[in-house]
């Protein structure tokens, strides 16, 4: 039976990325050695890193004056590296979910933090609007996509202060204006690579502005100077990331990824809205994520939640259980998700509806 992988992360990757990485793990570049056992300073690995950086810049149209880094530690480590490197006196944060809240918590250890708006009171079921960002902050931090709650900022905000964004789960799913940001970061295990590598896009001239001592390993300048090689980088995930970047380019680039994302999301949201058994969890439809589509049973069918989970699992759906803080279901539709898998989930929902309602 075909499996349809809706896991929220680590998550689906293009089949050819998995196969090419698996081949390199057996024999890297015909060397007779595994990718897992070569030195990161071997002559064959530097071109992997160089091409990955170049494709990052090409696919996202990153302007001159920015560096692309591949680090360890996940986005969670960036939650403290961001204020370490950029927060001198005051920072602003938009609180749109668990990860935004965690990022904000870390920043409070480095200076004054202003929460400009929050949707916590409504279980983060919408993205706040019509708030003001103080003009005197060092930066304004946003989390563009919220995997748990299924909300997404689908465009770059217009603010008059430097912006920083956690784009862990929607990077490469839409075009972005990198020039609006001094830093964009994320864990790669959603749209880019297996777990273990973190990407950071940083504006070079924004560094060196804080007066505090920054530990060497937590200083972005260290990693720029070292070309992501200050310490041993996560070799296998970087290689897999390169294969994904090549795949994105070959498939038509970020604009094509966005077209597919919109198509998949519209298909599934249309079914959620049509089907009397299910209800979307995001209150403002313009905030609905294209990456993580969250829905629950309609109140009158709440007692059938476990039945639908079993029904869908038996038909090959994997990873659709919603986060415990939301409940219900979550279908994560990252770049590698084929439209056929979304249709298979829709077929499940329609078949279940026929069995349990009079239509």
Residue pairs with C-beta under 8 A, 6 or more apart in sequence:
1 315
1 316
2 316
2 344
3 316
3 318
4 316
4 317
4 318
4 341
4 344
4 345
5 11
5 12
5 318
5 319
5 337
5 341
6 12
6 317
6 318
6 319
6 320
6 330
6 331
6 332
6 333
6 337
6 341
6 345
7 318
7 319
7 332
8 147
8 169
8 190
8 292
8 319
8 323
8 330
8 332
9 147
9 168
9 169
9 187
9 189
9 190
9 195
9 332
10 189
10 194
10 195
11 189
11 190
11 319
11 332
11 334
12 332
12 334
12 336
12 337
13 193
13 194
13 240
13 244
13 336
14 243
14 244
14 247
14 335
14 336
16 243
16 247
17 240
17 243
17 244
17 247
17 336
18 240
20 243
21 35
21 194
21 236
21 239
21 240
21 243
24 34
24 35
24 239
25 34
25 35
25 36
25 236
26 34
27 33
27 34
28 34
28 35
28 38
28 44
29 44
31 38
31 44
35 235
35 236
35 239
36 235
36 236
38 44
38 45
38 235
39 45
40 229
40 232
40 233
40 235
41 229
45 235
48 238
48 239
48 242
49 70
49 227
49 228
49 229
49 233
49 238
51 242
51 245
52 68
52 70
52 238
52 241
52 242
52 245
53 68
53 70
53 228
55 242
55 245
55 246
55 248
55 249
56 62
56 68
56 199
56 201
56 245
57 66
57 68
58 249
59 172
59 245
59 248
59 249
59 253
59 254
60 172
60 175
60 176
60 178
60 201
60 254
61 175
61 178
62 68
62 178
62 201
63 178
63 179
65 203
65 204
65 205
66 178
66 201
66 202
66 203
66 204
67 201
67 202
67 204
67 220
67 224
68 199
68 200
68 201
69 199
69 200
69 201
69 202
69 220
69 223
69 224
69 228
70 197
70 198
70 199
70 200
70 228
70 233
70 234
70 238
70 241
71 77
71 197
71 198
71 199
71 200
71 223
71 228
71 233
72 196
72 197
72 198
72 231
72 233
72 234
73 198
74 187
74 195
74 198
75 99
75 166
75 168
75 185
75 186
75 187
75 198
76 102
76 187
77 198
78 103
78 166
78 185
78 198
78 200
79 102
79 103
79 105
79 106
79 107
80 106
80 109
80 218
81 218
81 220
82 103
82 106
82 107
82 139
82 141
82 164
82 183
82 185
83 91
83 106
83 107
83 109
83 110
83 111
84 110
84 210
84 212
84 214
84 215
84 218
84 219
85 183
85 207
85 210
85 214
85 218
85 219
85 220
86 138
86 139
86 162
86 164
86 182
86 183
86 206
86 209
86 210
87 107
87 110
87 111
87 138
87 139
87 210
88 111
88 138
88 209
88 210
88 211
89 111
89 112
89 136
89 138
90 111
90 112
90 113
90 114
90 134
90 136
90 137
90 138
91 107
91 111
91 112
91 113
91 114
91 137
91 138
91 139
91 140
91 141
92 113
92 114
92 115
92 116
92 133
92 134
92 137
92 139
92 140
92 141
92 161
93 100
93 103
93 104
93 107
93 113
93 114
93 115
93 116
93 140
93 141
93 142
94 100
94 115
94 116
94 117
94 118
94 127
94 128
94 131
94 140
94 141
94 142
94 143
95 101
95 104
95 115
95 117
95 118
95 119
95 120
95 128
96 118
96 119
96 124
96 127
96 128
96 142
96 143
96 146
96 149
96 151
96 153
97 124
97 143
97 146
97 148
97 149
97 151
98 124
98 146
98 148
98 325
99 143
99 146
99 147
99 148
99 166
99 168
100 141
100 142
100 143
100 146
100 166
101 120
103 141
103 143
103 166
104 113
104 115
104 141
107 113
107 141
110 212
111 138
114 134
114 137
116 128
116 131
116 132
116 133
116 134
116 140
117 128
117 129
117 131
118 128
119 125
119 126
119 127
119 128
119 151
122 283
123 149
123 325
123 326
124 146
124 148
124 149
124 151
125 149
125 151
125 281
125 282
125 283
126 151
126 282
126 283
126 284
126 287
127 151
127 152
127 153
127 284
127 287
133 140
133 159
133 160
133 161
134 161
135 160
135 161
137 161
138 161
138 162
138 209
139 161
139 162
139 163
139 164
139 182
139 183
140 157
140 159
140 161
140 162
140 163
140 164
141 163
141 164
141 165
141 166
142 153
142 157
142 163
142 164
142 165
142 166
143 165
143 166
144 152
144 153
144 165
144 166
144 167
144 170
145 151
145 152
145 153
145 167
145 168
145 169
145 170
145 289
145 291
145 292
146 152
146 289
146 292
147 168
147 169
147 190
147 289
147 291
147 292
147 323
147 330
147 332
148 292
148 323
148 325
148 326
148 330
149 281
149 282
149 294
149 323
149 326
150 280
150 281
150 282
150 288
150 289
150 292
150 293
150 294
150 326
150 330
151 282
151 287
151 288
151 289
152 170
152 287
152 288
152 289
152 290
152 291
152 292
154 174
154 290
156 163
156 176
156 177
156 180
156 181
157 163
157 180
162 181
162 182
162 206
163 180
163 181
163 182
164 181
164 182
164 183
164 184
164 185
165 181
165 183
165 184
165 185
166 185
166 186
167 176
167 184
167 185
167 186
168 185
168 186
168 187
168 190
169 186
169 190
169 191
169 291
169 292
169 334
170 190
170 191
170 289
170 290
170 291
171 184
171 186
171 190
171 191
171 192
171 199
172 191
172 192
172 248
172 254
172 257
172 335
173 191
173 254
173 257
173 258
173 261
173 290
173 291
173 334
173 335
174 254
174 257
174 258
174 261
174 290
175 254
175 255
175 258
176 184
178 184
178 201
181 201
181 203
182 202
182 203
182 206
183 200
183 201
183 202
183 203
183 206
184 200
184 201
185 198
185 199
185 200
185 201
186 198
186 199
187 195
187 198
188 194
188 195
188 196
188 197
188 198
188 199
188 237
188 241
189 195
189 196
190 291
190 332
190 334
191 244
191 291
191 334
191 335
191 336
192 199
192 241
192 244
192 245
193 237
193 238
193 240
193 241
193 244
194 236
194 237
194 240
195 237
196 234
196 236
196 237
197 233
197 234
197 237
197 238
197 241
199 241
200 220
200 223
202 220
202 224
204 224
207 220
207 221
207 224
208 221
216 222
216 230
217 230
217 231
222 230
223 230
244 336
248 254
248 257
248 335
251 257
257 335
260 335
260 339
261 290
261 291
261 333
261 335
262 290
263 339
264 290
264 333
264 337
264 339
264 342
265 288
265 289
265 290
265 293
265 333
267 339
267 342
267 343
267 346
268 293
268 331
268 333
268 342
268 345
268 346
269 280
269 285
269 288
269 293
271 278
271 346
271 349
271 350
272 278
272 279
272 280
272 293
272 295
272 349
273 280
275 349
275 350
275 353
276 298
276 353
276 357
277 297
277 298
277 301
277 304
277 308
277 349
277 352
277 353
277 356
277 357
278 295
278 296
278 297
278 298
278 329
278 349
279 295
279 296
279 297
279 298
279 299
280 288
280 293
280 294
280 295
281 294
281 295
281 296
281 326
281 328
282 288
282 289
282 294
290 333
291 332
291 333
291 334
292 330
292 331
292 332
292 333
293 330
293 331
293 332
293 333
294 322
294 326
294 328
294 329
294 330
295 328
295 329
295 330
295 331
296 302
296 305
296 322
296 326
296 327
296 328
296 329
297 304
297 305
297 308
297 328
301 356
304 356
305 327
305 328
307 352
308 329
308 349
308 352
309 320
309 321
309 329
311 348
311 351
311 352
312 320
312 345
312 348
312 352
313 320
315 344
315 348
316 344
317 344
317 345
317 348
319 332
320 329
320 330
320 331
320 345
321 329
321 330
322 328
322 329
322 330
323 330
331 342
331 345
333 342
353 359
